[in-house]
Amino acid sequence: MQLFLLHFAGGNVFSFEFLRKESTNVDFIPLELPGRGKRHRENLIKNKDEAIADYCSQIKSLRNGEPYMIYGHSMGATLGLSVAAQMESAGDGPQSLIVSGNAGPGIKKSKDILHHQLDDLNFKKELLSLGGIPEGISENEELFDYFLPIMRADFECLEKSFFSEKGLKLNIPIHALMGAGEETCHQIENWKNFTNHTFTSEIWDGNHFFIYKNAAALAHIFTSSVQKYLIHPNRNYYV
């Protein structure tokens, strides 16, 4: 079974390497948007529709005819919802959508600001206060400055089309995960509004990047999904 992974803001194709060795029973396929990682020579995308289309194009080119899942963290969770919807419309939808670090479309945080419009100094401060930057980047000023335009583009991608997902409904299960230290974790049930199928959720210890300390547990969710599909291959399974 294929597992397509959609990165967080500022992320790239290497963002989920910590999960690879734990995900032994799936075809592990991390994707990335232009302007970073292996696609660093390409122009950054600042439009949500373009980002969704790019991800769909990648998935279509990599499909092997076997069932597949989509997993997205933070920004990847938001985009993953629309990617799954478009793939469903194309007649090749995933078996399930697994999301983390995100309470779902339409949920705002206490600071209702457009981060991508801030100057560099305040943008950095906001990113650090949100807890949305991996330590390896936030503690290295040169690396931080390199990723700043990438993260700004990603925030613009999300903020310019806020809640464009309104009314969208999938026909597959959604399983949502959040860290107990995330501001909006109490609103995780919001994700159930975006599926006609089964919805399940879990709150784990940790902040926005709780996934780094829970690699084995997260990979177990993928494994469990595969096992349930093998038992009941003719119906959408749930995690």
Secondary structure, 3 states (H helix, E strand, C coil): CEEEEECCCCCCCCCCHHHHCCCCCCEEEECCCCCCHHHCCCCCCCCHHHHHHHHHHHHHHHCCCCCEEEEEECHHHHHHHHHHHHHHHCCCCCCEEEEECCCCCCCCCCCCCCHHHCCHHHHHHHHHHHCCCCHHHHCCHHHHHHHHHHHHHHHHHHHCCCCCCCCCCECCCEEEEEECCCCCHHHHHHHHHHECCCEEEEEECCCCCHHHHCHHHHHHHHHHHHHHHHHCCCCCCCC
